[in-house]
């Protein structure tokens, strides 16, 4: 593994002396094979939201074997868990994801190579997320033991990030109420600790019901549920011209009939609506619901809908982000072997207008405030407690998330190196937070100021229970 020189970046908050940090980096490196094994196993399982039974069990067993106290099935989610080591303050939370994406299937090869019979894939790198976070938690546990320092590290196993909002139910349940700071990371095509926010998001399945009849013999007796879906989609597509430009609206028709000569009496469309502000999402959502009702009225059908998930935007904490940037620089970027370089070059050739160039995996992107156009249930955690994240180049530079190229790299050594680098960065950040009371106080102060005195949290998914069957 490549080791880089420590690069110090001046911060407003002075950092505690990090005498143990080189030892922690070596400790993480010594466990690389185990981290890679877990990442590959999660990649092979590729279990979708709320069905991650084997994936969750693997991470729980790994942490239990390291002496963590594991509480499974928290917040009404069978595949969620909290694993804790220590009983004193401060309390550091590390988030771990492990769900796969449906409809993406790819082998760990640099050419398009679906795996026969596989219906999901780790195209968002959550196998790396889970493995790297577990490695970081174990490293912090090792440091607590070696130094005798007070503190608690908790690994939160958070299912169904992809459209299931697992973390929101943990926040609603109060599982972060005694946490000082939460840390997370994500695989990406670059190394960055930018203070990145995200889009608020709400989704629902709109279900239209009509009357079936023979499409040629008695069409006048039918009322097409698919017509309702298509009318709804048409109105929403017209609406796109008249929404704030940061808005994102997308959908898939999940049921539309089975035979052209049978007018479908049932059809379903699954919608996402996003905006940087949660209040705007709520306002725009009302227009979406009105369009659904109008489509049903105009086609003689009926419609109802089920809110599936909802996420607040990430509340950035620059006090913590600048500290994370310093830790990321101390770890450094990734170095490819000759075999990995050949893989990356072949994969890179399949990309359309890649934003990052090959070679940038070895560098750290400049620190900045940034709006990300994705959404994540980390946003709700960041409202509950000061939260900080980092992005590590577990993908080949230029790779888009949710692509077959992301799934390919997530299943081989480029992705595994990313998980190992993330483990080092999170572990060093977590140790700094435990040692540095001044840093914690400043982070809490910034968090309170950004929320404001009159802030009242409401989950965008309402009071519904976890949608455990949303991927079935």
C-alpha positions in Angstrom: 0.0 0.0 0.0 1.2 3.5 -0.8 2.0 5.7 2.2 2.0 9.4 1.8 3.6 12.2 3.8 1.4 14.0 6.3 0.1 17.2 4.9 -1.1 19.6 7.5 -3.8 22.1 6.6 -4.4 25.0 9.0 -7.8 24.9 10.7 -9.7 27.4 12.8 -10.0 24.6 15.5 -6.6 23.4 16.7 -6.3 19.6 16.4 -5.0 17.4 19.2 -1.6 15.9 18.7 -2.1 12.7 16.8 0.7 10.5 18.1 -1.3 7.3 17.6 -2.4 8.0 14.0 0.4 6.3 12.1 -0.1 3.1 14.2 -3.9 3.2 13.4 -3.1 3.5 9.7 -0.8 0.5 9.9 -3.5 -1.4 11.9 -6.0 -0.8 9.1 -3.6 -1.9 6.5 -2.9 -5.1 8.5 -6.6 -6.0 8.1 -6.8 -5.2 4.4 -7.5 -8.8 3.4 -10.4 -9.1 5.8 -11.8 -5.8 4.6 -11.5 -6.9 1.0 -13.1 -10.3 1.8 -16.1 -8.6 3.5 -16.5 -6.1 0.6 -16.4 -8.9 -2.0 -18.9 -11.0 0.0 -21.3 -8.2 0.2 -20.8 -7.6 -3.5 -21.7 -11.2 -4.3 -24.8 -11.1 -2.0 -26.1 -7.9 -3.6 -29.2 -7.9 -1.5 -31.7 -5.0 -2.0 -33.3 -2.8 0.6 -34.7 -4.5 3.7 -33.8 -7.9 2.3 -30.1 -7.7 3.3 -30.3 -10.7 5.7 -27.0 -12.3 4.8 -25.2 -8.9 4.5 -26.4 -7.7 7.9 -25.5 -11.0 9.5 -22.0 -10.9 8.1 -21.3 -7.4 9.5 -22.9 -8.2 12.9 -20.8 -11.4 13.2 -17.6 -9.6 12.3 -18.2 -6.9 15.0 -19.4 -9.4 17.6 -16.2 -11.4 17.1 -14.3 -8.1 17.9 -16.0 -7.6 21.2 -18.8 -5.3 20.1 -22.2 -5.5 21.8 -24.6 -6.0 18.9 -28.3 -5.1 19.1 -30.1 -6.5 16.0 -33.4 -5.6 14.4 -33.6 -2.0 15.7 -36.3 0.6 14.8 -38.6 -2.0 13.4 -36.1 -3.1 10.7 -35.0 -6.8 10.8 -31.7 -6.0 8.9 -30.8 -2.9 10.9 -28.5 -3.1 13.9 -26.3 -1.1 16.3 -23.0 -2.5 17.4 -21.3 -0.6 20.3 -17.9 -0.8 22.0 -17.3 1.2 25.2 -19.6 2.7 27.8 -18.3 6.2 28.3 -18.5 9.6 26.6 -17.9 10.8 24.0 -20.0 8.6 21.7 -18.9 8.4 18.0 -21.3 6.9 15.5 -20.1 5.4 12.2 -22.8 4.7 9.6 -22.6 1.6 7.4 -24.7 0.8 4.3 -24.9 -2.5 2.5 -28.0 -2.6 0.2 -27.7 -3.1 -3.6 -29.6 -1.6 -6.5 -32.2 -3.6 -8.4 -32.0 -3.9 -12.1 -28.2 -3.5 -12.4 -26.2 -6.6 -13.0 -22.5 -6.6 -13.8 -19.4 -8.8 -13.2 -16.2 -7.3 -11.8 -14.8 -6.9 -15.3 -14.0 -3.8 -17.3 -16.4 -4.7 -20.1 -20.2 -5.0 -20.0 -20.6 -8.5 -18.5 -23.9 -9.3 -16.8 -24.0 -12.2 -14.5 -26.7 -14.8 -15.5 -29.6 -15.0 -13.0 -28.5 -12.0 -11.0 -31.1 -9.2 -10.6 -29.3 -6.6 -8.5 -25.8 -5.2 -8.1 -23.6 -3.0 -5.9 -23.7 -0.1 -8.4 -23.5 2.4 -5.6 -20.6 0.8 -3.8 -22.5 0.1 -0.6 -20.6 -3.1 -0.2 -17.5 -0.9 0.1 -19.3 1.4 2.5 -20.3 -1.4 4.8 -16.8 -3.1 4.8 -14.9 0.2 5.2 -17.1 1.5 8.0 -16.7 -1.8 9.9 -13.0 -1.7 9.5 -12.9 1.9 10.9 -15.0 1.0 13.9 -12.7 -1.9 14.7 -9.7 0.4 14.3 -11.1 2.9 16.8 -11.9 0.0 19.2 -8.3 -1.1 18.9 -7.1 2.5 19.7 -9.4 2.8 22.7 -8.0 -0.5 24.0 -4.4 0.4 23.3 -4.6 3.9 24.8 -7.1 3.3 27.6 -8.9 6.4 26.4 -12.5 7.0 27.5 -15.1 6.9 24.7 -17.6 4.7 22.8 -17.6 3.8 19.1 -20.9 2.6 17.6 -21.4 1.1 14.2 -24.9 1.7 12.9 -26.0 -0.9 10.3 -28.4 1.1 8.2 -30.4 -0.9 5.6 -32.3 0.3 2.5 -30.5 3.6 1.8 -31.6 3.3 -1.8 -35.2 4.5 -1.5 -36.0 2.9 1.8 -34.7 5.6 4.2 -33.6 3.2 6.9 -31.7 5.8 8.8 -34.8 8.0 9.1 -36.5 5.3 11.3 -33.4 5.2 13.5 -33.5 9.0 13.9 -37.3 8.8 14.6 -36.6 6.1 17.2 -34.1 8.3 19.0 -31.1 6.0 18.4 -28.8 9.0 17.9 -30.0 11.0 20.9 -26.8 10.4 22.9 -24.3 10.5 20.0 -21.8 13.4 19.9 -20.7 13.1 16.3 -21.7 10.8 13.4 -19.3 9.9 10.5 -20.0 8.3 7.1 -18.3 7.9 3.8 -19.2 6.9 0.2 -17.5 5.4 -2.7 -17.0 7.9 -5.6 -14.7 8.6 -8.5 -12.6 11.0 -6.5 -11.2 11.7 -3.1 -12.9 14.6 -1.4 -13.9 15.9 2.0 -15.9 18.8 0.5 -18.7 20.1 2.7 -21.3 18.6 0.5 -25.0 18.9 1.0 -27.7 17.0 -0.9 -31.2 17.2 -2.2 -34.3 16.6 0.0 -36.3 13.8 -1.5 -39.7 12.2 -1.3 -41.1 9.2 -3.2 -44.4 7.4 -3.6 -46.0 4.6 -5.6 -49.2 6.0 -7.3 -51.7 3.2 -8.0 -54.5 3.6 -10.5 -57.4 1.2 -10.7 -59.9 1.0 -13.6 -62.1 -1.6 -15.3 -60.9 -4.4 -17.5 -62.5 -5.4 -20.8 -61.6 -6.7 -24.2 -59.5 -4.0 -25.9 -61.1 -4.6 -29.3 -64.4 -6.3 -28.6 -65.7 -4.0 -25.8 -63.4 -1.0 -25.2 -66.3 1.3 -24.3 -66.8 -0.8 -21.2 -63.3 -0.4 -20.0 -61.5 2.3 -18.0 -57.8 1.9 -18.4 -55.6 2.2 -15.3 -52.6 2.6 -17.7 -54.4 5.6 -19.2 -54.5 7.1 -15.8 -50.7 6.6 -15.3 -49.9 8.0 -18.7 -52.1 11.1 -18.2 -50.5 11.6 -14.8 -47.0 11.3 -16.3 -47.9 13.7 -19.1 -49.1 16.4 -16.7 -46.0 16.0 -14.5 -43.8 16.3 -17.6 -45.5 19.6 -18.5 -45.1 20.7 -14.9 -41.3 20.5 -15.2 -41.3 23.8 -17.0 -42.8 25.5 -14.0 -40.7 24.3 -11.1 -37.5 25.7 -9.6 -34.6 24.8 -11.7 -32.9 22.7 -9.0 -35.9 20.4 -8.9 -35.5 16.8 -10.0 -38.5 14.6 -10.9 -38.2 11.0 -12.2 -40.4 8.0 -12.4 -40.7 4.4 -13.6 -43.9 2.5 -14.5 -43.8 -0.5 -12.3 -47.1 -2.1 -13.5 -48.9 -1.4 -16.7 -50.8 -4.5 -17.8 -49.7 -7.8 -19.2 -51.5 -8.2 -22.6 -52.4 -5.5 -25.2 -55.8 -7.0 -25.8 -56.8 -6.7 -22.1 -57.4 -3.2 -20.9 -55.5 -3.1 -17.6 -57.5 -2.5 -14.5 -54.4 -1.8 -12.4 -51.3 0.3 -13.1 -48.6 1.7 -10.9 -46.0 4.4 -11.3 -43.1 5.1 -8.8 -42.1 8.8 -8.4 -39.2 10.6 -6.9 -39.3 14.4 -6.3 -36.2 16.3 -5.1 -35.1 19.8 -4.3 -32.4 21.3 -2.1 -35.0 22.5 0.5 -37.3 20.1 2.3 -40.1 22.7 2.5 -40.0 23.1 -1.3 -40.3 19.3 -1.7 -43.4 19.4 0.4 -44.9 22.3 -1.6 -44.1 20.6 -5.0 -45.4 17.3 -3.8 -48.9 18.8 -3.3 -48.9 19.6 -7.0 -47.9 16.1 -7.8 -50.8 14.7 -5.8 -53.2 17.1 -7.5 -52.0 16.0 -10.9 -52.6 12.3 -9.9 -56.2 13.1 -8.9 -56.8 15.0 -12.1 -55.5 12.2 -14.2 -57.8 9.7 -12.4 -60.8 12.0 -12.9 -60.0 12.5 -16.6 -59.7 8.8 -17.3 -62.5 7.5 -15.2 -60.2 5.7 -12.9 -59.3 5.8 -9.2 -56.0 6.5 -7.7 -54.3 6.3 -4.3 -50.6 6.5 -3.3 -48.2 5.2 -0.7 -45.3 7.4 0.5 -42.3 5.1 0.3 -39.4 7.3 1.6 -38.3 10.8 2.4 -35.0 12.3 3.2 -33.9 15.8 4.4 -30.8 17.4 2.8 -27.5 16.9 4.5 -26.7 19.7 7.0 -23.0 20.4 6.4 -20.7 21.0 9.3 -17.6 22.9 8.2 -15.9 22.5 11.6 -15.9 18.8 11.0 -15.5 18.9 7.3 -12.2 20.8 7.5 -10.9 18.3 10.1 -11.9 15.4 7.8 -10.1 17.1 4.9 -6.9 17.2 7.0 -7.3 13.5 7.8 -7.9 12.7 4.2 -4.7 14.5 3.1 -2.8 12.6 5.8 -4.0 9.3 4.3 -3.5 10.3 0.7 -4.9 9.0 -2.6 -4.9 5.6 -4.2 -2.1 4.0 -6.2 -3.0 1.4 -8.8 -0.9 -1.7 -9.6 -0.1 -2.4 -13.2 -3.1 -4.8 -13.4 -5.4 -2.2 -11.8 -4.2 0.4 -14.2 -5.0 -1.8 -17.2 -8.5 -2.5 -15.7 -9.0 1.3 -15.2 -7.9 2.2 -18.7 -10.2 -0.3 -20.3 -13.2 0.7 -18.2 -12.4 4.4 -18.7 -12.7 3.9 -22.5 -16.4 2.9 -22.0 -17.4 6.2 -20.4 -19.1 9.2 -22.0 -17.6 12.6 -21.2 -16.0 11.6 -17.9 -15.5 14.5 -15.5 -12.5 13.2 -13.7 -9.4 11.9 -15.5 -7.4 8.8 -14.9 -4.7 9.5 -12.4 -6.9 11.7 -10.2 -7.4 8.7 -7.9 -4.0 9.5 -6.5 -4.9 13.1 -5.6 -7.2 14.9 -3.1 -9.8 17.3 -4.5 -9.7 20.9 -3.1 -11.9 21.6 -0.1 -15.1 23.5 -0.9 -18.7 24.0 -0.1 -20.7 21.9 -2.6 -24.3 21.0 -3.6 -24.7 17.3 -4.5 -27.7 16.4 -6.7 -28.2 13.0 -5.1 -30.2 12.3 -1.9 -29.4 10.3 1.2 -31.0 9.5 4.5 -27.7 10.7 6.0 -29.5 14.0 5.8 -31.8 13.1 8.7 -28.9 11.9 10.8 -27.2 15.2 10.2 -30.2 17.0 11.6 -30.2 14.8 14.7 -26.4 15.1 15.4 -23.4 16.9 13.9 -22.3 14.7 11.0 -19.4 14.6 8.6 -18.5 12.5 5.6 -15.8 11.8 3.0 -15.8 10.5 -0.5 -13.1 8.0 -1.6 -12.1 6.9 -5.1 -13.5 3.4 -4.9 -14.6 3.8 -8.5 -12.4 4.4 -11.6 -12.2 8.2 -12.1 -15.0 9.4 -14.4 -17.4 6.7 -13.3 -21.0 7.7 -12.6 -22.8 6.2 -9.6 -25.6 3.7 -10.3 -23.8 2.4 -13.4 -22.4 -0.9 -14.4 -18.9 0.6 -14.3 -19.4 1.4 -10.6 -20.6 -2.2 -9.9 -17.5 -3.5 -11.8 -15.0 -1.6 -9.7 -16.9 -2.2 -6.5 -16.2 -5.9 -6.8 -12.4 -5.8 -7.3 -9.3 -4.4 -5.7 -9.8 -0.8 -6.8 -12.9 -0.7 -4.8 -11.4 -2.6 -1.9 -8.5 -0.1 -1.8 -11.1 2.6 -1.6 -12.7 0.9 1.4 -9.4 0.6 3.1 -8.5 4.2 2.5 -12.0 5.2 3.9 -11.4 3.1 7.0 -8.2 4.9 7.7 -9.7 8.3 7.2 -12.8 7.6 9.3 -10.7 6.0 12.1 -8.3 9.0 12.2 -11.3 11.4 12.2 -13.1 9.5 14.9 -10.0 9.4 17.1 -9.5 13.1 16.7 -13.1 13.7 17.7 -12.7 11.6 20.8 -9.5 13.3 21.9 -10.5 16.9 21.0 -13.2 18.3 23.2 -12.8 21.8 21.7 -13.5 20.3 18.2 -16.7 18.6 19.5 -17.9 21.8 21.2 -17.3 23.9 18.1 -19.1 21.3 15.9 -22.1 21.2 18.2 -22.2 25.1 18.2 -22.2 25.2 14.4 -24.9 22.5 14.2 -27.2 24.4 16.6 -26.7 27.7 14.8 -27.5 26.2 11.4 -30.6 24.5 12.7 -31.9 27.6 14.4 -33.7 28.1 17.6 -37.2 27.3 16.2 -36.3 24.3 14.1 -38.8 21.4 14.4 -37.9 18.1 12.8 -40.5 16.2 10.8 -39.7 13.2 8.7 -40.6 13.7 5.1 -41.9 10.2 5.0 -44.4 11.0 7.8 -45.2 8.5 10.5 -45.4 5.4 8.4 -43.5 2.2 9.5 -40.5 1.0 7.5 -41.7 -0.3 4.0 -40.1 -3.7 4.4 -41.6 -5.0 1.2 -40.9 -2.0 -1.1 -38.4 -4.0 -3.2 -40.6 -7.1 -3.4 
